Amino acid sequence: MIHVILTHDSLIRDEVVNVWQMEKIQEENRFCHVYRKWPWILVYSELSGNISLVSWIRENFIPNHIFIPYLGTSISYQHQIGDVIFPNVFFGYDASVEQIEITKENRDILAKNPIFLTRYNEQADYLVDSTGLSIGWIVVFWTPALTEETVTTNIEMVYEADVLIHEDVLLYAKEAAASESEIIIAVGVRNGKIPNGSVIWDGAQEVAKNMIRTLRMFAEDSI
């Protein structure tokens, strides 16, 4: 079994490389850096949404899984900082959501072109409370870097969203939706509700730690 983590986030890269003590290896690809600790390979690139990297990974490593993790903002009361979500519905953000009053008539028009993933055995949204893992749920991507409260409310009304990410994941999501795809997109909650009894100074650091544990657990259960 070979598992690849493709990330565009330097914090996730640094945490995974440090915790697993990965070594950097030389690969003939000037768009990325590659690290390895068998059976895991981490590919880091600053070029987000570069689908050609997925083809390159498939050709060079023939992985069982390609995990693509992101840091996001939860707008759902059911998730808290540190949770890791494997979404099964993806919407691209429509900027007109910020500019108009949301009504029953225009809501469905704005929530267009969803991408559905059917790889999970259980399609209903559910929480794995003991690990902080959630399967299912709705993610909206391309969201503004700073989301005003009124815009967040509109996003909830239009998309019934659970988590927001700012990056472009359109091509990755389409590829993940393909039949028998080995791609799994994961979103860690960096901003959101603080867990009861916890004092979290760095949400990103908390997510990175939980992401490592969750990806390893998922890969082992898939063997």
BASE-806855 format. One record per atom (N, C-alpha, C, O): residue in three letters; x, y, z. Coordinates in pm, whole numbers, plus 50000, padded with zeros to 5 digits. Example, Ala and Ser with C-alpha at 12.3 -4.5 7.8 and 13.67 -1.06 7.14 Angstrom:
BEGIN
Ala513194943150780 Ala512304955050780 Ala513204967050780 Ala514244966850846 Ser512854977550708 Ser513674989450714 Ser512905000350787 Ser513415011450804 
END
This chain:
BEGIN
Met500854987950000 Met500005000050000 Met500885012550000 Met501845013550077 Ile500565021849915 Ile501265034649909 Ile500225045749923 Ile499215045849852 His500485055150013 His499565066250038 His500315079350015 His501415081350066 Val499705088149936 Val500315101049904 Val499475112249964 Val498255112249954 Ile500155121650027 Ile499505134050072 Ile499975145049978 Ile501165147949969 Leu499035151249908 Leu499325162549820 Leu498825175149889 Leu497615176949908 Thr499735183849927 Thr499325195850000 Thr499945208349938 Thr501035207949881 His499215219349952 His499695232449908 His499885241550029 His500105253550014 Asp499795235850146 Asp499885243550271 Asp501195240150341 Asp501425228650376 Ser502045250150361 Ser503365247550420 Ser503255243050565 Ser504115235650613 Leu502205247350637 Leu502045242950775 Leu501765227950782 Leu502355220850863 Ile500875223150697 Ile500595208750694 Ile501845201150653 Ile502175190850711 Arg502545206350552 Arg503795199950510 Arg504775198750626 Arg505305187950652 Asp505025209850695 Asp506025209850802 Asp505645200350915 Asp506505193350968 Glu504355200150952 Glu503915191551061 Glu504055176851025 Glu504545168951106 Val503615173150905 Val503695159050863 Val505155154650853 Val505505143950903 Val505995162750788 Val507405159250772 Val508085157750907 Val508905148750926 Asn507755166751001 Asn508385166451133 Asn507925154351215 Asn508745147251273 Val506605152151221 Val506065141251304 Val506505127651251 Val506845118751329 Trp506485125951120 Trp506835112951063 Trp508315111851025 Trp508765101550975 Gln509065122751051 Gln510505122951022 Gln510785118350878 Gln511595109450854 Met510095124750787 Met510255121450646 Met511555127050590 Met512065137250637 Glu512075120150492 Glu513265125150423 Glu512885130850288 Glu511985125750220 Lys513565141550249 Lys513295147650120 Lys513995139750012 Lys515165136150026 Ile513285136849905 Ile513875129249795 Ile513835137749668 Ile513005146649654 Gln514735134849579 Gln514815142349453 Gln513905136049348 Gln513985124049322 Glu513065144149290 Glu512205139649181 Glu512305149649067 Glu512515161549089 Glu512155144848947 Glu512265153448830 Glu510955160748804 Glu510275158448704 Asn510615169648895 Asn509435177948881 Asn509725191248950 Asn509805191849072 Arg509875201748872 Arg510275214748927 Arg509125221948995 Arg509325232749052 Phe507915216248990 Phe506755222749050 Phe506455217849191 Phe505515222649254 Cys507215208349242 Cys506885203049374 Cys508125197949446 Cys509185196049386 His507965195649577 His508985189349661 His508385176449716 His507205175849749 Val509205166149725 Val508705152949764 Val509455147949888 Val510675149049897 Tyr508675142549983 Tyr509205137050108 Tyr508665122850123 Tyr507595119650073 Arg509425114350195 Arg509005100350202 Arg509325094350338 Arg510385096850395 Lys508405086550389 Lys508595077550503 Lys507635065950477 Lys506435066950502 Trp508165055150427 Trp507365044050376 Trp506305039350477 Trp506635037550594 Pro505045037250435 Pro504495037550299 Pro503865050950261 Pro502985051550175 Trp504325061850326 Trp503735075050300 Trp504675083550217 Trp505885083150234 Ile504085091350126 Ile504815100950045 Ile504065114250053 Ile502845114650037 Leu504795124950078 Leu504195138150080 Leu504705146249963 Leu505915147349942 Val503785151949887 Val504125160549774 Val503645174549807 Val502455176649831 Tyr504565184149809 Tyr504215197949841 Tyr504425206849719 Tyr505475206349655 Ser503415214849687 Ser503525224349577 Ser502755236949612 Ser501685236249673 Glu503285248449574 Glu502595261049597 Glu501515263449492 Glu500715272749506 Leu501485255349387 Leu500505257049279 Leu499225249549313 Leu499085237749279 Ser498295256149379 Ser497055249849421 Ser496175246749301 Ser496105254549206 Gly495505235249306 Gly494585231549200 Gly495255226749073 Gly494625226348967 Asn496535223149082 Asn497285218748964 Asn496995203848939 Asn497655195148996 Ile496015201048853 Ile495595187248831 Ile496675178948764 Ile496655166648774 Ser497625185348695 Ser498715177848633 Ser499585170848738 Ser500225160748709 Leu499605176348860 Leu500345169848967 Leu499735156449003 Leu500455147049038 Val498415155448996 Val497745142849025 Val498165132248923 Val498445120848959 Ser498205136048797 Ser498655126748692 Ser500095122548715 Ser500445110848699 Trp500935132148754 Trp502345129148781 Trp502485119448899 Trp503295110248895 Ile501695121749004 Ile501725112849121 Ile501305098749082 Ile501935088949122 Arg500245097749005 Arg499775084448963 Arg500825077048882 Arg501035065048901 Glu501485084148792 Glu502475077748706 Glu503715073348782 Glu504305063048750 Asn504115081248882 Asn505375078548951 Asn505255069849075 Asn506205062949111 Phe504085069949141 Phe503975062849268 Phe502875052149269 Phe502885043549357 Ile501935052549176 Ile500805043149170 Ile500185041549310 Ile500185030449364 Pro499685052149369 Pro499225051549509 Pro497855045049524 Pro497045044949431 Asn497625039649644 Asn496285034749679 Asn495365046249716 Asn494165045849690 His495935056649777 His495175068549813 His495985081049780 His497205081149791 Ile495285091449739 Ile495875104849731 Ile495025113849820 Ile493915117549785 Phe495575117349935 Phe494875126150029 Phe495255140749997 Phe496425143949983 Ile494245149449986 Ile494495163649960 Ile493865171650074 Ile492655174050073 Pro494665175750173 Pro494115182550291 Pro494125197850277 Pro494995203650213 Tyr493125204050338 Tyr493015218650342 Tyr492655222950484 Tyr492155215050565 Leu492925235650513 Leu492455241850637 Leu491235250250603 Leu491225257350503 Gly490195249550687 Gly488965256550657 Gly488325262950778 Gly488835262150890 Thr487205269350753 Thr486415276150857 Thr485065269350869 Thr484325268250771 Ser484735264950989 Ser483435258551011 Ser482375269251036 Ser482595278651112 Ile481225267750970 Ile480075276451001 Ile478925267951052 Ile477765272151051 Ser479275255851098 Ser478285246551153 Ser478525244951302 Ser479675243751345 Tyr477465245051381 Tyr477605243451525 Tyr478065229351562 Tyr478455226951676 Gln478015219951466 Gln478365206051495 Gln479855203251487 Gln480305192351525 His480635212851439 His482065210651427 His482825220851510 His482335231751537 Gln484035216951550 Gln484855225651633 Gln486295225151584 Gln486665216651504 Ile487105234451633 Ile488495235351592 Ile489195221951616 Ile489085215951723 Gly489915217451514 Gly490625204751523 Gly489925193251455 Gly490555183151425 Asp488615194551429 Asp487885183951359 Asp488395182551216 Asp488865192251156 Val488285170551163 Val488675167751025 Val487445162550951 Val486805152950996 Ile487125168750838 Ile485925165550763 Ile486305159950626 Ile487145165650556 Phe485675148850589 Phe485785143450453 Phe484475146950382 Phe483525139250391 Pro484405158150310 Pro483135162450250 Pro482705153250135 Pro483535146750070 Asn481405152950112 Asn480905145549994 Asn480095154249900 Asn479555149349801 Val479985167349932 Val479335176849841 Val480185189449834 Val480615194749937 Phe480435194249711 Phe481265206049690 Phe480505216249605 Phe479925212749502 Phe480525228849650 Phe479965239849572 Phe481045250449551 Phe481805253549643 Gly481105255949431 Gly481945267649407 Gly481195280149448 Gly480005281449420 Tyr481875289249513 Tyr481255301549565 Tyr480865310949452 Tyr481635313249360 Asp479665316349460 Asp479165326249365 Asp479185339849435 Asp478475341949533 Ala480005349149384 Ala480195361949450 Ala478915370149459 Ala478825379149542 Ser477925367249376 Ser476675374849383 Ser475915372249512 Ser474985379649546 Val476305361749585 Val475695359049717 Val475865370949809 Val475025373349896 Glu476955378549790 Glu477225390049876 Glu476335401949843 Glu476165410849926 Gln475785402349724 Gln475215414749671 Gln473695414949666 Gln473105425449640 Ile473055403649688 Ile471595403249673 Ile470935397649798 Ile471565391049880 Glu469665400649810 Glu468875394849918 Glu468475380549879 Glu467975378249768 Ile468695371149969 Ile468415357149940 Ile466935354449960 Ile466365357550065 Thr466305348649859 Thr464895344949866 Thr464735330349826 Thr465675324049779 Lys463525325149845 Lys463255311349802 Lys463455309849652 Lys463875299349604 Glu463135320549579 Glu463185319849434 Glu464605319449381 Glu464885312049287 Asn465525327349441 Asn466875327749384 Asn467865318349454 Asn468985316449406 Arg467465312549565 Arg468395304149641 Arg468865292149559 Arg470065289349554 Asp467945285149497 Asp468315273249421 Asp469085276749294 Asp469855268549243 Ile468865288749242 Ile469605293049123 Ile471065295449157 Ile471955292249078 Leu471325301049276 Leu472695304049317 Leu473455291249352 Leu474655290149326 Ala472765281649411 Ala473405268949450 Ala473425259649329 Ala472645250149321 Lys474335262349238 Lys474345254949111 Lys475615246649097 Lys476635249149162 Asn475525236749011 Asn476665228248975 Asn477355221549094 Asn478575222449107 Pro476605215049181 Pro477265207749291 Pro478055195849238 Pro477715189949135 Ile479095192349310 Ile479875180449279 Ile479675170549393 Ile479955173649509 Phe479185158549360 Phe478875148549461 Phe479925137449458 Phe480325132649352 Leu480365133349578 Leu481245121749592 Leu480425110149645 Leu479655111749740 Thr480595098549585 Thr479815086849626 Thr480695075549678 Thr480245064149689 Arg481945078749708 Arg482885068249747 Arg482615062649887 Arg482985051249916 Tyr481965070549973 Tyr481755066150111 Tyr480535057150118 Tyr479505059750055 Asn480655046550198 Asn479565036750210 Asn478295043050265 Asn477195039450226 Glu478475052450357 Glu477345059250420 Glu477285073550368 Glu478185081450395 Gln476245077050294 Gln476165090250234 Gln475545100750326 Gln475695112750303 Ala474865096350431 Ala474335105850528 Ala475495112050607 Ala476515105450628 Asp475335124550650 Asp476365131050730 Asp476445124550867 Asp475425122550933 Tyr477655121150911 Tyr477765115751046 Tyr479115119151106 Tyr480085121851035 Leu479145119151239 Leu480325122651316 Leu480915110151379 Leu480205101351424 Val482255109751380 Val482945099351455 Val483535106551577 Val484675111051575 Asp482715107451682 Asp483015116451793 Asp484355113851860 Asp485035123251900 Ser484755101351873 Ser485965098051948 Ser487225102651877 Ser488275103851940 Thr487155105351747 Thr488345109151671 Thr488285123251614 Thr489305128451569 Gly487115129651616 Gly486985142651555 Gly486805142051405 Gly486895152251337 Leu486565130051352 Leu486375128151209 Leu484895129251173 Leu484045123751243 Ser484615136251065 Ser483255137051012 Ser483265132350868 Ser484135136350790 Ile482325123950832 Ile482175119150695 Ile480925125450636 Ile479865125450699 Gly481045130850516 Gly479925137650452 Gly480055152750465 Gly481175157950472 Trp478935159750469 Trp478865174150489 Trp479185181650359 Trp479645175950261 Ile478925194650364 Ile479005203050244 Ile480115213450261 Ile480195220150364 Val480955214650160 Val482025224650160 Val481785234350045 Val481375230449936 Val482045247150072 Val482015257449969 Val483425262649951 Val484065266850048 Phe483915262349829 Phe485275266949802 Phe485255279949722 Phe484205284249674 Trp486435286049707 Trp486575299349644 Trp485965310349729 Trp485685321149677 Thr485765308049857 Thr485135318249941 Thr486125329649968 Thr487335327449961 Pro485625341649998 Pro486535352850025 Pro487445349750143 Pro487065342450235 Ala488645355350139 Ala489605352750247 Ala489085357650381 Ala489325351250484 Leu488375368750381 Leu487755373950503 Leu486245374050481 Leu485725382250406 Thr485555364950547 Thr484115363450526 Thr483355371350631 Thr483425368250750 Glu482615381650587 Glu481805389450681 Glu480655380750733 Glu480235371250668 Glu480165384350852 Glu479105376550915 Glu477865375750826 Glu477235365150818 Thr477505386750760 Thr476315386550675 Thr476515377350556 Thr475575370450515 Val477735377050502 Val478015368350389 Val477975353850433 Val477465345250361 Thr478515351050552 Thr478485337450605 Thr477045332650619 Thr476735321150586 Thr476165341250666 Thr474755337650679 Thr474155334550542 Thr473415324850527 Asn474475342650444 Asn473985340150309 Asn474505326850253 Asn473775319550186 Ile475755323750282 Ile476325311050236 Ile475585299450299 Ile475295289450233 Glu475285300650428 Glu474515290050494 Glu473145288450431 Glu472685277250410 Met472495299550400 Met471145299050344 Met471135293150204 Met470255285250169 Val472115296950123 Val472145292649983 Val472625278349969 Val471995270149902 Tyr473745275250034 Tyr474395262350012 Tyr474125252150122 Tyr474435240350107 Glu473545256850235 Glu473405248350353 Glu474765242550391 Glu474895230750422 Ala475775251150387 Ala477175246950399 Ala477555244250544 Ala476945249450638 Asp478595236050559 Asp479155232950690 Asp480535238950709 Asp480905243150820 Val481315239350600 Val482695244150612 Val483085251650485 Val482645248250375 Leu483925261950502 Leu484375270250391 Leu485885268850373 Leu486625268050471 Ile486325268450248 Ile487755269250220 Ile487965279650110 Ile487105281550024 His489105286350114 His489355297450023 His489965292949891 His489855299949791 Glu490615281349891 Glu491335276949772 Glu490395271649663 Glu489225268749687 Asp490955270349545 Asp490245264749431 Asp490445249649431 Asp491555244849408 Val489385242149455 Val489485227449456 Val488615221149347 Val488345209149349 Leu488185229349251 Leu487245224649151 Leu487745212249077 Leu487025202249068 Leu488945212749023 Leu489455201548944 Leu489725189249032 Leu489495177948989 Tyr490215191549153 Tyr490415180349246 Tyr489095173649280 Tyr488985161349282 Ala488075181849308 Ala486755176349344 Ala486165168349228 Ala485595157649250 Lys486285173549106 Lys485785166248989 Lys486515152948973 Lys485905142748940 Glu487815153148996 Glu488585140848984 Glu488215131049094 Glu488145118949070 Ala487985136249214 Ala487605127649326 Ala486235121449305 Ala485945110649357 Ala485385128349229 Ala484025123349205 Ala483995112249100 Ala482975105449084 Ala485085110549027 Ala485125100248924 Ala485035086348986 Ala485465084249100 Ser484475077048914 Ser484305063448965 Ser485645057249000 Ser486615058448925 Glu485695050449114 Glu486905043449160 Glu488085052849185 Glu489225048449183 Ser487825065549209 Ser488915074949233 Ser489595072049366 Ser488935068349464 Glu490915073749369 Glu491675071849492 Glu491885084949567 Glu492545085249670 Ile491315095849516 Ile491495109049576 Ile490505111149690 Ile489305108549676 Ile491025115949803 Ile490185119249918 Ile490545133349962 Ile491685136050000 Ile489565142349957 Ile489775156150001 Ile489375157250147 Ile488265153350185 Ala490265162550228 Ala490005164150372 Ala490095178950408 Ala490965186050358 Val489195183450496 Val489205197350542 Val489305197350693 Val488445191850762 Gly490355203650744 Gly490525205050888 Gly489985218550934 Gly490255228750871 Val489235218551044 Val488625230951094 Val489675238951170 Val490045235651282 Arg490135249651105 Arg491115258651168 Arg490415269651247 Arg490885273651354 Asn489315274451194 Asn488545285051259 Asn487135279951285 Asn486495274351196 Gly486665281751407 Gly485335277051442 Gly485155276551592 Gly485805283851666 Lys484265267951636 Lys483945266651777 Lys485105260251853 Lys485695250451806 Ile485445265751968 Ile486515260152051 Ile485955248452131 Ile484885249752191 Pro486645237052135 Pro486155225452211 Pro485975228952359 Pro486725236852414 Asn484975222952421 Asn484705225352563 Asn485915221752648 Asn486515211152632 Gly486265230652738 Gly487365228052830 Gly488725229552769 Gly489725226252833 Ser488815234652645 Ser490105235652578 Ser490505250352561 Ser489655259152548 Val491795252552563 Val492355265652527 Val493275263152408 Val494355257452423 Ile492855267352291 Ile493615264852169 Ile494215278052121 Ile493495287352085 Trp495545278552120 Trp496215290852078 Trp496455290951927 Trp496545301551866 Asp496565279251869 Asp496865278351727 Asp495985267751663 Asp496295255851669 Gly494875272151600 Gly493955262751540 Gly494585254651429 Gly494275242951412 Ala495495260951353 Ala496135253951243 Ala497005242451294 Ala497035231651235 Gln497715244951404 Gln498565234651462 Gln497725222851513 Gln498095211251496 Glu496605225951574 Glu495705215551624 Glu495165207151509 Glu495105194851518 Val494775213851399 Val494265206651283 Val495335197651224 Val495055186151190 Ala496555202851211 Ala497625194951150 Ala497865182051227 Ala498055171551167 Lys497865182951360 Lys498075170851441 Lys496945160851421 Lys497175148951403 Asn495715165851423 Asn494565157051406 Asn494485151451264 Asn494045140151244 Met494915159351167 Met494895154851028 Met495815142851011 Met495455133250943 Ile496985143351070 Ile497935132151060 Ile497315119451115 Ile497355108951051 Arg496745120451235 Arg496145108651298 Arg494975103351215 Arg494815091251199 Thr494155112451162 Thr492965108251088 Thr493325101650956 Thr492745091350921 Leu494285107250883 Leu494675101350754 Leu495285087550774 Leu495035078350697 Arg496095086250878 Arg496695073150906 Arg495615062950941 Arg495655051650893 Met494665067051025 Met493585058051064 Met492755053850942 Met492405042150928 Phe492435063450856 Phe491625060450739 Phe492355050850645 Phe491765041450593 Ala493655053350625 Ala494435044850535 Ala494525030550590 Ala494395020950514 Glu494725029150720 Glu494845015850779 Glu493525008350772 Glu493504996250749 Asp492405015450791 Asp491085008850785 Asp490725005050642 Asp489854996550622 Ser491365011150542 Ser491045008350402 Ser491834996650347 Ser491554992050236 Ile492814991750422 Ile493644980850373 Ile492814968150355 Ile493344957850314 
END
